[in-house]
């Protein structure tokens, strides 16, 4: 799988930006406070390597409200995070400021005041999740430090493959329990073909497929489908077939894997592991690390014009609007 360092950095920088609003202390004598006002506690490990600016590390992170059983971001049950420690002024007020105080094996806990977030406009108003006087908790476990960024990238690649393998095994087991018979693509997208379509006009690599789709979150227990986007009806405001040049358009990898199973007129359902979808990125209606399901119909397959401009959103989830940055970039 191609190393997507930019996506990984965007996720981590987003978490760091969120932490910048944490400028207040919380109660509890075991906590300390930085000069910038960030409240924290370090639980020492076994005395591993001391972190410093420029050190590449692997870690797990949680941000949420444990008392309310609410999680905003976590890697503890998924793929670990990776970053390079920034000890400059840019990290002040964020968990990055605390990392040089830690060593490999340490755990770090930090607290964000909901009241302060409210004053800074980070949350629109108090509600059942963001309560007056409440706190948001961050927790980090430092797993490993690297001598060079290249070593971090290599380990990242291994973790991507391990996470992909876990997801594939889980989906495969769930589909078996559900009695769903699916074909598996080379990289791990599961495809149920209800109508193969015209096999003399298949959506092979380089061909342009016009796709009708309904995308929803995978739920092995059944129940109501949580549709995040569709062009099969008017509920999402668009009904035109979506054009995809197989192997070239900027759609999630699971689509490129699945479309060649169909020809013109083909219909079916595809099950996309998160690592072949949006990975650790949350989208509207799509939590991070979500397995996605798409009911699709390939209405036409053509040879695209050489200079044809290609759509810029991944996976059929959100059509790009004029002037809008494509989702997932």
Backbone bond lengths (Angstrom), bond angles and torsions (degrees), N, CA, C in turn:
res aa  C-N    CA-C-N  psi(-1)  N-CA   C-N-CA  omega(-1)  CA-C   N-CA-C  phi
1 X - - - 1.468 - - 1.515 109.13 -
2 X 1.332 116.76 139.12 1.457 121.48 -178.59 1.531 111.22 -65.67
3 X 1.325 115.72 135.12 1.467 120.65 179.24 1.518 109.64 -69.25
4 X 1.323 117.40 120.14 1.459 122.59 -178.48 1.521 108.89 -107.68
5 X 1.331 115.90 72.57 1.457 121.35 -175.57 1.522 111.47 -66.20
6 X 1.348 117.47 -35.00 1.461 120.15 -179.03 1.519 111.66 -63.63
7 X 1.353 116.89 -43.48 1.458 119.76 179.12 1.518 110.84 -63.09
8 X 1.336 116.02 -41.49 1.457 119.88 179.47 1.526 110.29 -63.21
9 X 1.334 117.64 -42.73 1.456 121.10 179.92 1.528 111.05 -65.27
10 X 1.341 116.92 -38.94 1.457 119.47 -179.71 1.517 110.91 -61.53
11 X 1.329 116.52 -41.27 1.462 120.29 179.63 1.528 110.48 -62.02
12 X 1.331 116.03 -47.41 1.460 119.93 -176.22 1.520 111.49 -69.86
13 X 1.335 117.81 -38.65 1.450 120.15 177.94 1.525 110.87 -66.50
14 X 1.341 116.10 -33.55 1.456 119.37 176.06 1.506 111.42 -63.79
15 X 1.328 116.52 -41.53 1.460 120.11 176.84 1.527 110.27 -63.72
16 X 1.329 116.46 -42.10 1.468 119.93 -179.68 1.526 110.87 -64.90
17 X 1.327 117.24 -41.01 1.458 120.41 178.93 1.520 110.71 -61.98
18 X 1.318 116.04 -38.99 1.465 119.96 178.37 1.522 109.77 -62.96
19 X 1.335 116.30 -38.73 1.469 120.17 -178.13 1.520 112.39 -69.29
20 X 1.320 118.45 -19.20 1.466 120.78 -178.47 1.524 112.39 -63.84
21 X 1.328 116.56 -17.88 1.455 119.38 179.76 1.528 112.36 -82.61
22 X 1.325 115.56 -4.24 1.468 118.65 -176.84 1.520 110.15 -84.86
23 X 1.304 118.22 94.85 1.460 122.89 -175.43 1.528 112.54 -127.61
24 X 1.317 117.45 29.19 1.457 118.11 -177.51 1.513 110.41 -140.32
25 X 1.314 117.00 157.38 1.464 121.17 -179.59 1.511 110.93 -87.41
26 X 1.325 116.28 157.70 1.458 121.36 172.89 1.519 108.05 -118.74
27 X 1.306 116.15 161.88 1.450 120.32 -177.87 1.518 110.49 -71.90
28 X 1.309 117.46 152.40 1.462 121.88 178.85 1.507 110.24 127.22
29 X 1.320 118.10 119.16 1.458 122.24 -173.25 1.520 112.43 -69.68
30 X 1.314 118.60 -16.09 1.454 120.96 -177.50 1.523 112.73 -81.49
31 X 1.328 117.14 -5.62 1.458 120.44 -178.38 1.524 111.15 -94.74
32 X 1.320 115.45 146.85 1.459 122.75 172.97 1.521 108.05 -112.50
33 X 1.353 115.02 172.58 1.458 119.38 -179.04 1.520 109.69 -138.33
34 X 1.323 116.15 134.95 1.453 121.09 177.16 1.526 109.78 -76.88
35 X 1.331 117.11 168.49 1.457 121.43 178.08 1.517 111.54 -62.67
36 X 1.333 116.24 -27.12 1.465 119.77 179.24 1.521 111.75 -79.38
37 X 1.351 117.42 -9.76 1.455 120.79 177.36 1.512 115.05 101.99
38 X 1.325 118.00 6.09 1.463 120.82 -179.49 1.530 109.87 -82.91
39 X 1.323 116.35 125.12 1.466 122.63 -178.45 1.524 109.96 -90.66
40 X 1.358 116.54 135.21 1.455 119.15 -173.61 1.520 111.67 -154.45
41 X 1.319 114.37 166.67 1.458 122.22 172.04 1.521 107.47 -145.92
42 X 1.332 116.91 133.66 1.464 121.95 178.06 1.525 109.03 -108.04
43 X 1.302 116.44 127.01 1.464 122.67 174.95 1.519 106.92 -103.08
44 X 1.318 115.82 110.38 1.461 120.67 -172.37 1.518 111.80 -69.84
45 X 1.334 114.89 144.03 1.459 121.62 176.66 1.510 110.96 -95.11
46 X 1.335 115.48 -134.88 1.455 120.38 -175.02 1.526 112.69 -100.45
47 X 1.332 116.54 23.79 1.462 119.11 174.95 1.503 114.11 76.02
48 X 1.337 116.27 44.59 1.452 120.43 178.30 1.516 112.21 -75.49
49 X 1.324 115.62 -171.00 1.456 122.04 -176.99 1.528 111.40 -59.38
50 X 1.329 117.26 133.84 1.455 122.96 177.78 1.527 109.48 -70.95
51 X 1.335 116.72 136.77 1.453 120.53 179.85 1.525 110.24 -84.81
52 X 1.307 115.57 150.06 1.458 121.40 176.61 1.523 108.63 -149.16
53 X 1.323 116.31 167.85 1.447 120.77 179.11 1.515 111.95 -56.20
54 X 1.337 115.94 134.52 1.458 120.96 -179.33 1.507 114.22 91.93
55 X 1.337 118.54 -9.43 1.464 121.61 178.75 1.527 110.18 -75.53
56 X 1.315 117.57 129.25 1.458 122.24 175.26 1.521 108.62 -85.85
57 X 1.333 116.83 132.03 1.462 120.11 -175.33 1.529 111.79 -134.26
58 X 1.345 113.81 159.80 1.469 122.56 170.25 1.521 106.95 -115.57
59 X 1.332 116.73 138.64 1.456 119.34 -174.81 1.525 110.12 -154.52
60 X 1.320 115.70 163.35 1.456 122.35 167.73 1.516 108.86 -109.00
61 X 1.335 116.46 146.24 1.459 120.65 -178.35 1.519 110.22 -138.81
62 X 1.321 115.21 144.11 1.465 122.87 173.30 1.513 107.98 -131.66
63 X 1.332 117.34 135.18 1.458 122.32 170.41 1.519 107.36 -133.28
64 X 1.318 116.94 123.00 1.454 120.07 -178.25 1.509 111.90 -179.29
65 X 1.327 114.92 -164.81 1.465 122.13 177.09 1.522 106.79 -125.06
66 X 1.326 117.98 90.01 1.468 120.62 -175.82 1.527 113.38 -55.78
67 X 1.346 116.57 -36.67 1.467 119.87 -178.30 1.528 111.89 -62.75
68 X 1.327 116.54 -28.18 1.464 121.47 179.97 1.524 111.70 -102.19
69 X 1.344 116.39 9.24 1.465 121.40 -178.72 1.532 110.63 53.53
70 X 1.352 115.24 44.07 1.457 121.76 -177.11 1.522 109.83 -119.37
71 X 1.332 116.47 129.27 1.461 122.39 178.40 1.518 109.27 -120.43
72 X 1.334 116.66 125.93 1.456 121.15 175.43 1.517 111.70 -93.79
73 X 1.306 117.13 -36.41 1.465 121.79 177.83 1.522 108.45 -157.27
74 X 1.317 116.27 139.61 1.464 119.82 176.50 1.523 110.07 -157.05
75 X 1.324 115.11 146.73 1.463 120.76 171.84 1.526 110.81 -119.70
76 X 1.329 118.07 1.19 1.464 120.50 -172.13 1.523 112.81 -64.03
77 X 1.326 117.85 -30.12 1.455 119.13 177.64 1.521 111.26 -109.34
78 X 1.359 115.98 13.96 1.456 121.11 -179.57 1.525 109.13 -131.99
79 X 1.303 115.27 -151.53 1.457 121.59 179.44 1.527 110.19 -76.88
80 X 1.350 118.93 133.77 1.469 120.93 179.07 1.520 112.38 -61.43
81 X 1.330 115.69 163.00 1.451 121.36 175.07 1.519 110.70 -92.70
82 X 1.331 115.46 159.96 1.460 122.73 179.66 1.520 108.19 -136.14
83 X 1.337 117.25 139.42 1.462 121.17 172.81 1.516 110.10 -162.60
84 X 1.331 114.50 171.45 1.459 122.20 173.69 1.525 108.03 -106.96
85 X 1.320 117.48 127.51 1.460 122.50 -176.58 1.522 109.92 -62.85
86 X 1.332 115.24 128.30 1.467 122.16 178.10 1.529 107.92 -110.97
87 X 1.319 116.27 109.68 1.473 120.77 -177.66 1.524 112.25 -97.52
88 X 1.333 117.54 12.49 1.455 120.76 -178.66 1.526 110.69 -81.69
89 X 1.304 115.43 179.30 1.465 120.78 179.52 1.527 112.72 -61.87
90 X 1.342 116.60 -22.07 1.463 119.93 -179.45 1.523 112.07 -61.58
91 X 1.340 116.19 -24.08 1.452 119.29 -178.20 1.511 114.96 -90.05
92 X 1.332 117.23 -1.12 1.458 119.79 -176.93 1.531 110.88 -64.19
93 X 1.329 115.58 134.03 1.452 120.79 -178.79 1.507 114.39 83.89
94 X 1.332 117.20 1.14 1.458 121.35 177.66 1.523 108.99 -118.05
95 X 1.333 116.75 170.95 1.461 118.73 177.41 1.518 111.62 -63.54
96 X 1.352 117.61 -20.24 1.455 120.61 177.18 1.527 110.97 -59.93
97 X 1.347 116.52 -33.36 1.459 121.10 178.20 1.521 111.81 -61.66
98 X 1.332 116.69 -28.50 1.456 121.66 -174.90 1.525 113.33 -87.21
99 X 1.325 117.36 -20.84 1.467 119.80 -173.46 1.532 113.39 -60.42
100 X 1.344 120.39 -39.47 1.477 118.74 177.95 1.524 113.94 -64.37
101 X 1.330 117.98 -11.22 1.459 121.27 175.59 1.526 111.55 -85.48
102 X 1.328 116.06 -6.37 1.472 121.13 -172.89 1.521 111.95 -108.53
103 X 1.321 114.14 165.01 1.455 122.95 173.19 1.527 108.30 -125.23
104 X 1.326 116.18 164.35 1.462 120.34 175.99 1.528 108.83 -58.45
105 X 1.313 116.17 131.82 1.460 121.34 -178.27 1.515 113.63 99.58
106 X 1.348 117.44 -16.18 1.463 120.76 178.64 1.528 110.94 -74.73
107 X 1.322 115.23 156.22 1.458 122.55 169.97 1.519 108.11 -115.24
108 X 1.315 115.85 144.27 1.456 122.26 -176.22 1.519 108.79 -127.12
109 X 1.327 116.89 128.85 1.464 122.30 177.11 1.522 108.13 -118.55
110 X 1.331 117.25 133.72 1.456 120.44 176.73 1.515 109.07 -139.24
111 X 1.342 114.89 154.98 1.463 121.50 -171.51 1.525 111.26 -123.03
112 X 1.353 115.22 140.10 1.454 122.26 176.77 1.523 108.66 -115.97
113 X 1.302 118.65 130.23 1.457 122.33 177.95 1.525 110.45 -81.31
114 X 1.340 116.70 125.25 1.464 120.88 176.34 1.523 110.41 -62.01
115 X 1.346 117.39 -38.04 1.463 120.73 179.74 1.529 110.87 -60.84
116 X 1.335 117.02 -42.14 1.458 120.27 179.36 1.519 111.07 -68.18
117 X 1.330 117.01 -40.74 1.458 120.37 176.39 1.524 110.67 -58.71
118 X 1.312 115.46 -39.42 1.464 120.41 179.00 1.522 110.42 -64.68
119 X 1.336 118.20 -44.91 1.462 121.76 -179.68 1.527 111.40 -62.42
120 X 1.345 116.11 -35.64 1.458 120.79 -178.06 1.518 112.78 -84.26
121 X 1.335 116.85 -2.04 1.460 120.36 178.44 1.506 114.75 79.59
122 X 1.335 117.60 13.46 1.461 120.68 -179.76 1.522 111.79 -73.01
123 X 1.348 116.29 -25.84 1.454 121.27 173.01 1.524 107.53 -126.79
124 X 1.342 117.95 142.47 1.466 119.77 -174.47 1.521 114.31 -68.94
125 X 1.334 116.60 -36.07 1.453 119.48 -177.72 1.518 109.34 -167.29
126 X 1.313 116.45 165.39 1.455 120.75 174.73 1.527 109.48 -68.93
127 X 1.340 115.37 147.39 1.458 120.57 176.00 1.525 108.38 -154.86
128 X 1.317 117.55 -165.34 1.462 120.77 -177.18 1.522 111.83 -65.67
129 X 1.321 117.00 -26.85 1.470 120.69 178.70 1.520 110.94 -87.58
130 X 1.333 116.87 -50.15 1.462 121.95 -178.12 1.528 108.16 -99.15
131 X 1.325 115.93 91.89 1.464 121.06 -173.88 1.521 111.37 -94.80
132 X 1.311 116.19 149.97 1.460 122.24 176.99 1.543 109.61 -59.00
133 X 1.314 116.44 129.59 1.456 121.37 -178.95 1.518 114.31 80.52
134 X 1.336 116.95 1.20 1.465 120.83 -177.89 1.517 113.06 -84.90
135 X 1.323 115.18 174.54 1.462 121.55 -179.66 1.531 110.31 -134.77
136 X 1.317 114.62 149.83 1.458 122.56 169.84 1.513 106.59 -105.46
137 X 1.315 116.06 133.37 1.459 121.44 -175.63 1.523 111.31 -105.27
138 X 1.331 115.07 136.78 1.449 121.27 171.51 1.520 109.81 -115.30
139 X 1.308 117.50 141.13 1.464 121.61 179.15 1.523 109.28 -138.66
140 X 1.326 116.45 131.60 1.467 122.19 179.47 1.518 109.42 -128.16
141 X 1.306 116.54 138.79 1.466 123.25 172.07 1.526 107.59 -118.65
142 X 1.334 117.15 119.63 1.463 121.84 179.89 1.527 108.39 -81.80
143 X 1.319 116.89 115.12 1.462 121.45 -174.40 1.520 113.62 -93.85
144 X 1.335 116.58 -37.52 1.466 118.34 -170.93 1.516 109.52 -164.13
145 X 1.340 116.28 150.04 1.464 122.44 171.86 1.520 108.05 -121.76
146 X 1.350 116.24 151.04 1.465 121.74 -175.23 1.517 110.41 -119.58
147 X 1.317 114.92 148.69 1.458 120.43 178.40 1.519 111.01 -74.95
148 X 1.336 116.77 -28.11 1.458 121.14 -178.64 1.524 109.47 -145.30
149 X 1.344 115.73 152.45 1.466 119.57 -179.90 1.517 111.23 -62.16
150 X 1.335 116.95 -30.78 1.469 120.06 178.70 1.528 111.02 -60.77
151 X 1.323 116.54 -35.00 1.469 120.06 177.33 1.527 110.52 -67.06
152 X 1.334 115.94 -39.05 1.456 119.89 176.77 1.526 110.68 -62.86
153 X 1.338 117.31 -44.20 1.462 121.20 -179.20 1.527 110.63 -61.30
154 X 1.330 116.64 -41.55 1.468 120.12 179.35 1.522 111.03 -63.67
155 X 1.333 116.81 -42.08 1.462 120.32 178.94 1.526 110.23 -67.58
156 X 1.341 116.20 -38.27 1.466 120.46 176.17 1.522 110.63 -57.41
157 X 1.320 116.95 -45.17 1.464 121.45 178.27 1.523 110.82 -57.30
158 X 1.318 116.20 -44.19 1.465 120.46 179.53 1.530 111.05 -63.83
159 X 1.329 116.79 -41.19 1.463 120.09 179.67 1.532 111.47 -66.87
160 X 1.333 116.59 -37.04 1.471 120.06 175.80 1.517 110.53 -59.23
161 X 1.329 116.27 -46.25 1.462 119.59 -179.08 1.519 111.37 -67.01
162 X 1.323 117.05 -38.89 1.465 120.25 178.82 1.524 110.91 -64.13
163 X 1.336 116.91 -43.26 1.469 120.74 178.43 1.529 110.46 -64.29
164 X 1.328 116.10 -41.61 1.466 119.98 178.05 1.518 110.67 -60.59
165 X 1.326 116.38 -45.25 1.466 120.45 -179.72 1.524 111.25 -62.12
166 X 1.347 117.19 -40.04 1.467 120.18 178.50 1.526 110.82 -63.14
167 X 1.317 115.67 -44.09 1.462 119.48 -178.80 1.521 111.39 -64.83
168 X 1.323 116.76 -42.68 1.461 120.70 179.55 1.523 110.90 -61.07
169 X 1.337 115.93 -44.23 1.465 119.88 179.97 1.524 111.37 -63.20
170 X 1.341 116.15 -39.58 1.468 120.47 179.68 1.527 111.06 -65.34
171 X 1.330 116.57 -46.90 1.470 120.25 179.99 1.524 110.43 -63.13
172 X 1.317 115.43 -42.93 1.470 119.69 -179.38 1.525 110.44 -59.63
173 X 1.334 116.92 -43.54 1.457 120.76 178.68 1.515 112.09 -65.87
174 X 1.348 116.54 -42.18 1.466 120.61 -179.72 1.530 110.97 -64.43
175 X 1.325 116.80 -43.65 1.464 119.52 -179.99 1.525 111.13 -63.59
176 X 1.328 115.94 -37.45 1.462 119.66 177.89 1.526 110.87 -63.17
177 X 1.339 116.67 -43.93 1.458 120.51 178.42 1.525 111.47 -64.43
178 X 1.315 116.62 -32.35 1.460 121.14 -179.99 1.522 112.72 -80.89
179 X 1.319 116.53 -8.06 1.465 120.58 -177.99 1.510 113.47 75.68
180 X 1.349 117.06 21.88 1.457 121.83 -179.84 1.529 108.83 -92.20
181 X 1.315 116.62 122.11 1.463 121.54 178.35 1.520 108.89 -96.91
182 X 1.317 115.15 113.73 1.461 120.32 -175.96 1.524 110.25 -128.02
183 X 1.333 115.16 151.86 1.459 121.48 170.77 1.527 108.48 -89.19
184 X 1.323 115.84 148.19 1.465 119.73 -179.43 1.520 109.60 -111.18
185 X 1.338 115.35 129.05 1.456 120.07 177.80 1.519 110.09 -72.86
186 X 1.301 116.47 175.05 1.465 121.73 -176.84 1.530 111.80 -59.13
187 X 1.335 117.07 -40.97 1.464 120.46 -176.29 1.517 113.39 -92.94
188 X 1.350 117.96 -13.07 1.459 118.44 173.99 1.508 117.43 121.57
189 X 1.335 118.34 15.06 1.461 120.61 170.50 1.522 108.16 -82.50
190 X 1.342 116.31 136.46 1.456 120.80 -179.46 1.529 109.25 -99.98
191 X 1.330 115.59 132.24 1.460 121.33 -172.07 1.524 109.87 -126.16
192 X 1.339 115.65 125.13 1.457 121.98 172.87 1.529 106.74 -107.99
193 X 1.318 117.24 114.73 1.464 122.51 -177.89 1.523 108.84 -98.01
194 X 1.320 116.67 110.15 1.468 119.90 176.32 1.521 111.07 -88.52
195 X 1.336 116.21 -28.55 1.466 122.32 175.14 1.521 107.16 -147.21
196 X 1.329 119.58 113.38 1.465 120.82 -175.71 1.521 113.68 -69.55
197 X 1.337 117.50 -18.30 1.452 119.66 -177.65 1.513 111.77 76.44
198 X 1.315 114.94 -166.89 1.463 122.17 -177.00 1.527 109.45 -74.65
199 X 1.311 117.19 106.32 1.465 120.63 -176.76 1.525 113.04 -74.33
200 X 1.333 116.68 -9.54 1.466 119.42 173.49 1.529 111.36 -87.01
201 X 1.329 115.97 -5.40 1.461 121.22 178.65 1.523 108.26 -137.75
202 X 1.348 115.68 69.80 1.455 121.92 -174.18 1.530 111.53 -88.83
203 X 1.321 114.74 156.73 1.468 121.79 178.34 1.526 110.22 -82.96
204 X 1.311 115.48 62.17 1.458 120.56 -178.93 1.532 110.66 -79.79
205 X 1.329 115.84 172.44 1.455 121.58 -179.13 1.519 110.52 -56.18
206 X 1.345 115.37 131.66 1.460 121.13 -179.59 1.509 113.63 93.32
207 X 1.319 118.33 -17.10 1.456 122.41 177.62 1.534 109.82 -84.43
208 X 1.326 116.15 152.95 1.456 119.99 175.27 1.524 109.27 -100.66
209 X 1.321 115.62 123.35 1.460 121.98 177.78 1.526 109.11 -106.46
210 X 1.320 116.28 135.96 1.460 121.28 171.19 1.523 107.19 -96.30
211 X 1.329 116.00 121.13 1.461 120.67 -167.87 1.525 111.68 -120.20
212 X 1.327 115.80 128.27 1.454 122.16 165.05 1.523 106.45 -96.18
213 X 1.331 117.44 138.19 1.467 118.93 -172.88 1.518 111.62 -147.33
214 X 1.303 114.78 156.72 1.470 123.28 169.21 1.515 106.26 -135.64
215 X 1.331 117.18 115.63 1.457 121.13 -176.92 1.515 111.74 -106.30
216 X 1.324 115.93 133.84 1.464 120.46 179.62 1.522 109.65 -149.34
217 X 1.331 115.70 166.18 1.450 121.49 -178.44 1.523 110.60 -79.48
218 X 1.313 115.99 139.96 1.457 121.17 179.52 1.519 110.02 -72.47
219 X 1.315 115.72 130.94 1.458 122.04 177.62 1.513 107.93 -135.10
220 X 1.332 115.63 104.26 1.462 120.51 -176.32 1.526 112.53 -64.20
221 X 1.346 116.95 -18.76 1.462 120.66 -178.91 1.528 112.26 -89.26
222 X 1.333 116.09 -0.29 1.456 119.16 -179.55 1.505 111.72 80.13
223 X 1.300 116.61 -154.57 1.459 120.68 -178.89 1.514 111.55 92.79
224 X 1.333 115.37 -169.31 1.455 121.13 -175.39 1.526 111.17 -65.92
225 X 1.337 116.17 138.20 1.451 121.07 177.89 1.524 109.84 -77.89
226 X 1.342 116.89 127.36 1.456 121.72 176.95 1.522 108.38 -91.45
227 X 1.334 115.72 87.08 1.462 122.02 -175.87 1.524 109.68 -75.25
228 X 1.332 116.60 122.90 1.466 119.99 178.30 1.514 111.55 -97.70
229 X 1.333 118.13 -20.66 1.461 120.14 175.22 1.521 110.04 -166.34
230 X 1.327 115.97 150.48 1.459 121.34 176.60 1.517 109.76 -162.51
231 X 1.330 115.74 150.99 1.469 121.00 168.80 1.533 109.93 -117.97
232 X 1.334 116.27 14.04 1.461 120.93 179.24 1.527 112.69 -84.10
233 X 1.328 116.46 -11.60 1.460 121.38 174.05 1.521 107.84 -149.77
234 X 1.307 117.19 -173.20 1.462 120.53 -173.52 1.527 113.74 -93.83
235 X 1.327 118.53 4.82 1.465 120.44 -172.74 1.520 113.11 -64.58
236 X 1.321 118.50 -26.93 1.467 121.43 -179.11 1.525 112.31 -106.62
237 X 1.340 116.31 6.32 1.456 119.88 171.67 1.510 116.35 84.76
238 X 1.317 118.54 9.91 1.468 120.14 177.08 1.523 108.89 -149.44
239 X 1.322 115.76 138.62 1.471 120.43 -174.82 1.524 113.03 -132.15
240 X 1.319 117.10 6.03 1.460 119.70 -179.68 1.531 110.89 -79.86
241 X 1.337 118.28 142.64 1.475 119.84 174.33 1.522 110.34 -56.42
242 X 1.320 116.13 142.43 1.457 119.62 -177.65 1.522 110.09 -95.37
243 X 1.355 118.10 125.65 1.464 120.84 -177.72 1.528 111.79 -83.46
244 X 1.325 116.49 130.10 1.461 122.19 177.95 1.520 108.85 -131.84
245 X 1.329 117.44 120.55 1.459 120.84 170.09 1.513 106.89 -85.98
246 X 1.322 116.37 110.20 1.461 122.07 -171.14 1.524 110.00 -61.99
247 X 1.334 114.95 126.90 1.458 120.98 -179.85 1.509 113.93 87.18
248 X 1.352 117.76 -4.51 1.456 120.04 -176.09 1.527 112.87 -129.17
249 X 1.317 118.90 -43.25 1.461 120.53 -177.50 1.520 110.97 -61.77
250 X 1.333 115.43 152.72 1.455 120.34 -178.85 1.525 110.36 -85.35
251 X 1.304 115.57 70.96 1.453 123.09 173.59 1.518 107.79 -117.62
252 X 1.317 117.22 165.61 1.457 119.90 -177.87 1.528 110.62 -60.27
253 X 1.310 115.58 151.38 1.461 121.83 -174.98 1.522 112.05 -57.88
254 X 1.351 116.98 -33.39 1.461 120.08 -179.02 1.508 113.42 -59.64
255 X 1.333 117.07 -32.83 1.470 119.70 177.45 1.524 111.05 -68.30
256 X 1.326 116.46 -44.98 1.470 119.56 179.10 1.525 111.17 -61.39
257 X 1.317 116.19 -33.58 1.457 121.19 178.74 1.527 111.59 -70.78
258 X 1.319 117.27 -35.89 1.467 121.19 -170.25 1.525 114.00 -89.80
259 X 1.316 118.34 -36.42 1.464 120.36 -171.64 1.529 114.30 -58.83
260 X 1.347 119.61 -35.77 1.471 118.05 178.80 1.531 114.61 -63.19
261 X 1.328 118.89 -9.98 1.461 120.90 175.18 1.531 111.17 -73.92
262 X 1.342 117.49 -11.55 1.456 121.42 -172.53 1.523 111.66 -120.85
263 X 1.343 114.67 148.18 1.450 122.02 169.06 1.513 109.70 -108.63
264 X 1.318 115.78 -177.04 1.458 120.13 177.85 1.525 109.93 -56.29
265 X 1.335 115.70 129.34 1.455 120.45 -177.99 1.514 113.78 88.69
266 X 1.319 117.30 -1.80 1.457 121.39 -178.00 1.516 113.04 -71.54
267 X 1.326 115.52 148.24 1.454 121.92 178.84 1.520 109.82 -137.00
268 X 1.324 116.64 151.61 1.459 119.98 177.19 1.509 111.80 173.75
269 X 1.323 114.49 -168.05 1.464 122.57 -179.55 1.518 108.09 -132.46
270 X 1.329 116.31 136.85 1.465 120.53 178.43 1.520 109.30 -121.65
271 X 1.336 115.44 142.24 1.464 123.72 -179.66 1.523 106.74 -115.61
272 X 1.343 116.34 117.89 1.463 121.81 -171.15 1.520 110.58 -112.02
273 X 1.341 118.60 115.02 1.473 120.07 173.36 1.518 110.64 -59.00
274 X 1.322 116.65 150.93 1.464 120.55 -176.94 1.520 112.67 -55.29
275 X 1.325 117.45 -39.09 1.459 119.86 -177.01 1.522 112.62 -71.95
276 X 1.343 117.62 -10.19 1.461 121.98 170.83 1.522 110.42 -106.38
277 X 1.359 114.77 9.25 1.452 121.46 178.90 1.508 110.15 -119.46
278 X 1.336 116.72 -116.94 1.456 121.45 -177.98 1.523 113.19 -94.99
279 X 1.325 117.54 1.58 1.460 122.32 176.73 1.531 110.73 54.75
280 X 1.333 117.47 -125.68 1.476 119.56 -176.26 1.517 113.22 -90.01
281 X 1.318 117.56 10.48 1.455 120.76 -179.02 1.531 110.87 -92.66
282 X 1.306 116.09 130.07 1.463 120.88 173.58 1.519 108.84 -88.71
283 X 1.324 116.12 138.17 1.454 123.48 176.39 1.525 108.06 -121.78
284 X 1.337 118.14 164.11 1.461 119.19 175.98 1.527 111.31 -53.91
285 X 1.322 115.88 118.55 1.455 120.91 -179.85 1.508 114.48 81.17
286 X 1.348 116.75 1.03 1.465 121.14 -176.80 1.527 108.80 -131.14
287 X 1.328 118.79 103.79 1.468 119.51 175.65 1.531 111.08 -65.61
288 X 1.323 115.95 158.83 1.466 120.16 175.19 1.524 110.07 -58.63
289 X 1.314 115.75 149.09 1.467 123.42 179.16 1.529 112.60 58.53
290 X 1.339 116.66 40.36 1.460 120.28 179.16 1.527 110.92 -92.73
291 X 1.332 116.04 135.11 1.458 121.34 166.91 1.521 107.20 -79.03
292 X 1.325 116.23 128.88 1.459 121.72 -174.76 1.524 110.81 -109.64
293 X 1.319 115.75 149.18 1.458 122.35 176.49 1.527 107.96 -124.59
294 X 1.329 116.64 135.70 1.457 121.06 176.69 1.525 109.45 -128.83
295 X 1.337 116.34 123.86 1.452 120.75 164.29 1.519 105.68 -84.45
296 X 1.326 117.58 127.07 1.462 119.41 -175.41 1.523 111.53 -131.80
297 X 1.316 114.52 155.89 1.461 123.09 170.03 1.521 107.59 -138.08
298 X 1.324 117.30 126.11 1.456 122.50 178.00 1.527 107.49 -92.40
299 X 1.324 115.89 104.60 1.463 119.81 -174.07 1.521 112.90 -80.88
300 X 1.333 117.48 -23.69 1.461 119.90 178.93 1.521 109.25 -160.22
301 X 1.327 116.21 153.97 1.461 122.98 174.92 1.516 107.03 -133.89
302 X 1.334 116.05 123.54 1.455 120.99 -177.62 1.521 110.17 -135.29
303 X 1.329 114.95 172.27 1.460 120.98 171.11 1.514 107.80 -94.19
304 X 1.339 118.49 118.19 1.467 119.82 -175.54 1.516 112.06 -70.87
305 X 1.317 115.31 152.59 1.456 120.16 173.84 1.521 109.11 -65.30
306 X 1.330 119.38 142.39 1.474 121.69 -176.20 1.519 113.94 -54.62
307 X 1.333 117.46 -35.75 1.466 120.10 -175.46 1.519 112.38 -98.43
308 X 1.328 117.84 12.66 1.461 119.73 -176.00 1.522 110.76 -64.62
309 X 1.329 116.31 131.65 1.464 121.11 175.61 1.517 108.87 -73.54
310 X 1.332 115.65 139.21 1.453 120.26 -176.14 1.516 111.50 -104.17
311 X 1.337 117.51 144.42 1.467 121.47 178.51 1.523 111.61 -60.05
312 X 1.335 115.40 157.72 1.443 119.23 -172.01 1.503 116.94 -119.05
313 X 1.333 120.26 14.68 1.461 118.08 178.26 1.509 109.18 -112.52
314 X 1.346 118.58 146.64 1.456 121.40 -175.69 1.520 113.15 -89.17
315 X 1.308 115.48 128.77 1.455 120.63 165.38 1.491 116.60 83.72
316 X 1.334 119.91 9.59 1.441 120.14 179.88 1.512 113.12 73.47
317 X 1.330 119.39 14.01 1.454 120.22 -173.70 1.512 112.73 -80.27
318 X 1.337 117.78 -39.82 1.450 119.25 -177.56 1.527 109.62 -147.31
319 X 1.316 119.23 111.76 1.468 120.12 177.69 1.519 110.07 -60.00
320 X 1.313 115.24 141.66 1.459 119.74 -179.45 1.517 110.22 -73.24
321 X 1.332 117.07 133.23 1.449 122.23 176.39 1.518 108.55 -95.57
322 X 1.334 117.17 155.64 1.472 119.44 179.40 1.518 111.84 -54.03
323 X 1.325 116.76 126.06 1.448 121.87 178.10 1.508 114.32 81.09
324 X 1.332 117.36 1.83 1.471 120.92 -178.05 1.516 110.29 -93.62
325 X 1.340 117.53 136.11 1.458 121.05 175.19 1.519 108.86 -66.89
326 X 1.334 118.53 127.69 1.466 120.09 179.36 1.510 111.74 -54.50
327 X 1.315 116.08 137.97 1.475 120.91 179.16 1.513 109.18 -61.90
328 X 1.337 115.39 141.80 1.451 120.76 175.02 1.509 114.61 89.01
329 X 1.334 118.75 -4.12 1.465 119.16 177.79 1.508 110.88 -81.10
